Amino acid sequence: MGILLKNGFVIDGSGVDGYDSDILIEGDKISKISKNIETENDKVIDVSGKIVCPGFIDMHNHADLTVYEANKTTAFIEQGLTTLLVGVCGLGVSPSNKLVQESYYKFIHKAFCVSPALYENIDDYFKALESKGVNVNLAFMIPQGNVRACVMGTKEGDASQEELEQMKSIIRENMELGAFGLSTGLVYPPGSSTSTEELIQLSKEVSKYNGFYDSHMRNEGAEVIEVGMNELIRIAREANIHAHISHWSVITGFGYQELTQKAIKLRNDALDEGLNITADITTYPDGFTSLSFVMLPTWVYSDFHENLTNPETRKKIKKEIFDKIYSMYLADAPFYLRILPRSLLRKIIFPKLSKGVTVIFALNNHEMEGKTLYEIFNILYPEKDIEDALLDYFRDEDGGIMIRIKQKHEEESMIPLLSQKGVAPSSDAVLILDGNNHPRTFNSFPRVIARWVREKQYFTLPEAIRKMTSLPAGIIGIKDRGLIKEGMKADIVVFDYDEIQDMGTLENGNQAPKGLDYVIINGDIAVSDGKYQGNLSGLVLRKDQ
């Protein structure tokens, strides 16, 4: 029995204006698009007054860390997501070996409060997921952090030629198994200690398979041009590869508009050169990440509690944390600030930043969730200065601190970036299984329509839907999804334009959006009347298969 969607207003994902039509789904494909389709044996759903569009595709999602345990989560499917790109930011559960299990795994476990099973190659993970079932489609990147850790563990410094060849072999194996490309997280270990030259060599292997390079750049703040984008563009040029900027951001306290326009110009110049540079941006004006993973140097994890307790190692940690903060926030500060002694800058910057960071989830002290770091330190460590309180907090929470920091400007930066061609929305979702989540995990894509189309009118509805459907499909290299078109896979969303609304808050991020009626994945009704039906109709997508 097929499915007939009657009397809908179809916005097909191509960016053109919508039209009234019925849609007939047979098996897992769209078989007919026409007015007044008649049928006798198919399930008929009247979608009068509703928008019918392709399923939303998330270019940047960390679901692979928890999706095996939470294969029936409502977080993604009830916001209309039908396909997720995972294995991003250079971290994931595969590839793996004993070195990863003994070393790199510590980072993932402590930083993101998850304990996923690890798999030798992505095919092993694919088979495990396919055996258990998933409720959304998943496309996988090869995480560079895993690749390097498979060969070098937590060892820093340049790879030897032998080590580099081993990494290339791992990449070839996993590209042949169906990965779509290579991802890096260059602010996280071990990406942060990987040279540009090494990344170029690895990207050349990916390019042979027509895959792409997807990067959380080395700097998204004051040095987003000099350090972040210039490196990515160099890799695209020298490896002859399509390069994609993960959650493209301009983070600065000293003029969003000017730095944003410089970033846009640099990318446009690269496009004029003939390079293929795409990007995604998150839909909330803040960052959501693991505090320990962003701030702590790689070596701290080798003996986590001891290094955060020993007075000598604490001094070293404080210096390295400040150096990272300086490059992110102060490199473009006015001259009169940059000439101040570092000891004085530390006394200025740490209180200021701690007041702007909100803890969304903490592993042990849940009563601190919703409070700023500044408030938490005054409660838990009233006798200590902020730097010492921070290190104590890392240690006492065993690294498990997920934070929100408001660091983006919607009108001066986010919308100008998203308005560029080849730039798609994304969630950057990290699903915490037994705790509070940032609203982006449940609401990122309805928010685009509710806020940026209906409320602010930054985009037309056809253009916004194109950026959430056919554009990301094209960036990833998925050829049979992202459009309402006869013969395409039946990944479809039905929503009420006047009612669709993101509902999550910082205090309760685990709320589903409203106004989204149906989600169909591979021809199967996964969401009906806004509620997930519990079925597992998603697929693991393999490149070129």
N, C-alpha and C positions, 0 to 999 in steps of 0.2 A: 504494500500500500504506500502510495506517495503522499505528498503534502501539497495542498494548493493554498497559497496566500492570496486572498481575494481583496480587491479594492484598495490596495495600498498606494502610497505615493513613493515611487522608487527613486532613490538617489544612488546611482550605480557605482560610485567610487572613482569615476574618471574625472570628476571636477565639473562636468556639464550640469545644466539645470535638470531638476527632477521631472518626473512624468507619472501619470496615473497608469497603473497596470496590475495585472495578476501575475503571479510567478508559480510555475509548477515545478516541484522537486521530485525527481524519481531516483531512487537509490541515493548515492552521495553527491549527485550533480543537479545543477539547474538545467531542466530539459526544455522549458518553454517560457517565454516572456511575452505576454500579449494581453490585450483587454478581452474581457468576456470569455475566459477559458472555462469550458464546461467539463465536468468529470463525474463519474459515478462511484468509483471505488476508492478514491483518495480522501484523506482527511482534509477537510476544508476549515480554514481559519480566516474569519473575517477581520481584516486589519484596516477597516475604514478609518480615515482620519489619522493614520499612523505613518511614520516614516519607515521605509524598508531599505536597508543598506547592507553592504558587505560587513562581515564580522570584523571587529577592530583587531589590529595587529600591533603588538607591543614590541618595539625595537630594543628594549632594555629591561630585563626582568631577571631577578635572582631566584626564581621558583625552583630551579634545579637543586638548590640546597635542601629543600623540604618537600618537594612535590611527591616523592615516593611515599613518604609517611602521610602526606595530606593530599592524596590523589582525588579526593572529593571536596576539596576546599571550595567555598563559594566566593572567595575573594576576587578571583579573576573572571569567572564565568558570568556572575551576576552583574558585572559592569560592561558586558558585551565583548569581552576579549575572547577570541577564538584561536589565536596563534600567539605564542610568546617566543622571543629570541632569548635564549638562556646561555649560561656558561660565559657570562660577560665580566668585565672588569678584571680579567686575568685570573679568576678564581672559580673553582667548581669541584665536582666530585670525581672527575675523570679527565685525563689519564692519571693513573696512580701506581705506586709500587711501595716497597717497604720504606724507602726514604721519605715518601710523602706521608705515609702513615705515622712515621716516627717524628717527623719535624713539621712539615707544612700544615698538617692536619691541626696542629696546636693553634695556628693562627685562626683557622676557620671556626674551630670549636669555641675558642675564647672570645673572639671578636663578635661573632654573629649568634652565639648562644644556640648553636645547632650541632648535632652529632650525626651527620649523614653517613651512610655506608659509602665506601670508596670503591671505584671500579678501575680495572687495569686499562681498559680502553673504552671508548664511547659505545662501541657495539655491545659490550657486556651490560652497560647501563641501559641502552636501548631495549635489550631483551628483557631486563628486569622490569622496566616500565611497561613494556608491552604485555608482559605476563600478568602484571597486577592491574593494568589499565589506568588511563588518565582521562580527565574530562576536558582538556584543551589540547590543541596541537602544539608541539614543541619542536623548535629548530635550535640546533646546538652549535656553539662556537667552541674552539679549543682554547682553554684558558692557559695563557703563557706561564702563569705562576705555577701551575701544576707541571707543565713541561719542564721548566727549569728545576723545580724541586725533585722531579723524577731522576734527574741527572746529578744535581749538585746539592740537594738537600737545602739547608739554610746558608750554605757557604756564599759569601758575598764576593764581589770582584768579577773580573772578566772571565768568561768561560774559555777553557783551552780549546784548541781545534778539535781534539777528540770529543770533548764534551759538547761542542757545537754540533758536530756530526751526529751525535746521539740524539740531540734535540730535534734536528732535522728529520731523522728517521721516525721519531714519535709523531711529528706533525704529518709526515707523508702517510703513515699508517692510519691516522685518525681522519685525515681528509678523504682517504679512499673508503673509509667506513661511513662517510656521509656528513661530516661536519661542513659548515658553511664558511668557516674562516678561522682566524686567530684573534683572540681578544687579549688586551693588556690592561692592567691597573697600575699605572706608573707612579702613583702616590702610595701604593701598598707594597709590602714585601712579597715576593722578591723582585717584582717589577721595578721598584724604586732603586734597586741596585743593579739593574740591567742596562747596559750601554745601548746607545742608538745603533751602533754598528751591528751589535748582536741582533737587534730587532729587525734590521734590514735584511740580514741573512735569513732569518726565520721567515720573514714575509715573502721573500723570493720563492720559498718552497710553496707557500700558500698560493701565490700568484700562478704557479704552474697548473693549479687545479681550478683556476678562475674563481678562487675564494676572495674574501676581503679581510682587511685589517681594521679592527674595531677597538678604539682606545679611550679609556679614561686617562686623559693626558697627564703629563708630569706636573703641570701647573695650570689651574683654572682661575687663578687670582691675578695679582699684580703683574705676574710674568706670563700671562696666558699667551701673549704674542711671542716673546723672545724664547721662552722655554717650551710651552705647550704646543702651540700650533705650528711653529717653525719645525719642530721635531717631527710632528705627524706629516707635514707636507714633504719634508725631506724623505721620510720613509716611503710615502706614496710615489715620489719621483724616482728614487734609486732602486726600489723594489718593483717598480712598474705594477702597482697594485691599487685597487680601489680602497681608499682609506675613509673610515667613518669615525666621527667624533662622538663619543658617548656623552650623554647629558651635557651638551654644549652649554657652558656657563661663562659668565664674566663676573667674578667675585672681587669686589673692591670697595673700599670705603671712601674713595677719592675720585668720583666721577664715573658713573656707569655709562652714560651716553657716549662720551668720547672713546672710552676703551672698547665698547661694543662696536662702534662704527669702524674702529681700526681692525677689530677681529673680522668683521664682515668684509672689509676691503681686502684683507689678506687672503681670505678664502676665495673671493671673486677673482683676485689676481691669479690664484692657483688654477681656478676653473678656466680662465682665459689662456693659461699656459697649456691646457689640455688635460690636466689632472682630474681625476674623479674623486671629489671630496664631498661626502654627505654627512649628515649629523642628525641627532635627535635632541630634544630638550624636554625636561620634566615639566609638569603642568602646575606645580605649586612653587611659590616664591621662596622656597627654603631648601636646605639640604637635609637629607636623612641618611645617617650612616653609623657605623660603629666608631665610637670615640677612640677606643684603644687601637683599632686597626689603622686609623688615620694618623694618630699622634705618636705611637710608640715605635721606636726603631726595631728592626728585625731581631737583633741580638737579644733583646729583652726577653723574648719568648723562650729562649733556650733554658732559662731557669727563672720563670716568671716571678714567683713570690720572693725569691732571694734577691733578684736584681732590683725589685721595687722596695726592698727593705734595707739593703746594704748602703751605708752613707756615701761611699765612693761611687758606686754605680748610679745612685740617685743623682749625684751631681752631673754625671755624664748624660743621663736621660734628660734632665732639665735643659741642658745646653742644646741638645739635639732637637727637643721639642720647640724651643724658642727659635732655633734656626729655621725650622719648617714654617712656623707661624710668620716669621719675618718675610720669607720669600713669598708667602701667600698674600699677606695683608699690607706689608709695609714697604715693599720694594718700590712702589710708585707713590709713596707718601711725599708730602711737601718736604723740601730740602731741610727746613728748620726742624722737622721731626727726625729725619734720618741722621742728622749730626748729633743727636742726643746720645749720651752714653747708653750702652746696652742695659746696664743695670737699672737705669731710670726708665728706659723703654719697657722693660719687663714689669716694672711696678705700675706702668700705665696700661699696657695692653692686656695683661692677664685678667684684671678685674673687669675691664670693658668687655672682653670676649665672654667671660664666664657669665655675665648678666644676659648675654644674647643666646646662650645655649640652653635648650630645654631637654630634659631627659624624658624620653618616651617610654623606654623600657629599661629596667635594671634587674640583673639576675637575682639579687638577694634582697635589697631594700626597696620593695615595691612601693612603700609609702612615700618614697622620694619621687616617684614618677609624676610628671606634670610640673615639677619645680625646675628652676634654673640651677645651673651648676653653682652659681654664687650663693643661692639660698641653701643648697644642699651642703656646701662646705661650711657655712655658718652654723648649720644644725649639727652636722656630724663631726666636724673638726674645728671647733670655734677658736682653739688656741693656736692654730697653724696658719702660716701664710698660704696663699692660693696655690703656689706651685707644689708645696709639700702636700697640701690637701688633695690636689689632683692625683699625685702618685699614690697616696693612701687609698683614694677612691678606686683607682684602677686595681690595686691589689685586693681590696676588700670585696669588690664585685667580680673578682676573677676575670677581669677584662670584659665582662658582659654588660656593656652600656651602649644602648642605641639612643642617638641624640637627634634633635632637630635644631638647625641653626638658620635663622632668617638671614639670607645672604644674597638675595637676588632682587632685582627691580623689574616689576612686570612691564611697565610701559617703556622704560628707557632701555631695557636689555632683552627680556624674555620674548616679548612680541616682535621686536625687530629681528631677533635671531630666527624665530619660528616662521616669520614671513618670507624668509629666503627660500629659493627653490632648493629642493633636495633635503629639506629639514622636516622631520616628523616628530609628533609628540611621543613621549614614553613615560613609563611609571617609575623606573628604578626601584621597583618594589622588592622588599625583603620581608617575606612572610614569617612572622614570629608565631609559632604554633600555640603556645600557652601564655599569651600575654597581649598587651596592647600593641597595635600597629599604627604607623603613620597613616593618615587618611588616604594617601596616594595608593596604598596597597589595594584598597577596595573601590576607589572613586576616580582615578586619574582621567579616564576617558570620558565618562559623562560630564566631568568638569569642563572639558574643552567646549562641549556644546552648550552647557548651561551658562558658563561665565564668558567665554571668549567669542561665542557666536550670538546667543540670545541676549545676554545682559550687556556686554561691552561692544558687540558688533565689530570686533577686530577682523573677523573672517566671515565669509558667506558660509552657509551650511554645506553646499556642495564641495567647497574648497577644504573645509575642515574635515569632512568625511574622506576626501581624497587623501589628505595627509595622514589619516588614521587607517587607511586600507590599501589602496593600490600603490601608494608611494612606498610604505615600508615593505610591501611584498616585492617591489622592484629592487629596493636597496638590498634586501636579503638574498634575493634570487629565487623567490617562490613564484612559479609561473602560472599556477592553476587556482590561485586564490586572490582576493582583494578586489574583485569586480563582480557586479551582478551582470552576468553574461551567460548566454546559453553555452553549455559545455563546461563551465567552471564548477569547481567544487562548491557545494551548498553550505557555505559558512555565512550565515545571515543574522542580522539583528533587526528587531522591530521595536521602535520606541515612540513615545508621545513627545513631540517637540516642546509643547507648552509645559509639560510636567517633569521632564527629565532633570534631575538635580543631584549633585554630589552631596552626601549627607554626613560624611565622617568629620570628626573633630579631633583635636589633639588629645582631649581627655578620653574620647571613645572613638578610636579610628576604625574599629571593626564593624562599622555600619554600612550596609549596602545602599547604593543609590536608589532613587525612586524614578518612576516613569519609564523604565525599560521593561518591556512586556515579554518579548520572546528572544531566545538565542538558539539558533540552529547550527549544529556542528556536524559536518560530513553527512548532512541530510537527516540528522536525528534531532528532535526537539529536546534541548538540554535545559532550557529555562522556559517556563510557562507562567504567565501572569506574574512575572518578576521573581519567581522562586525556582531555584535549581531542583531538578527532578531526580538527581542522584545517579544518572547514567554516565557511562564512561565511553563517550564516542570520540574522544580526541585521538590523535595519532602522533607518533614520532616521525617527523619529516626528515628525510635524508636528501642531501643535495643531489640534484640531477636524477632523482628516482621518483 
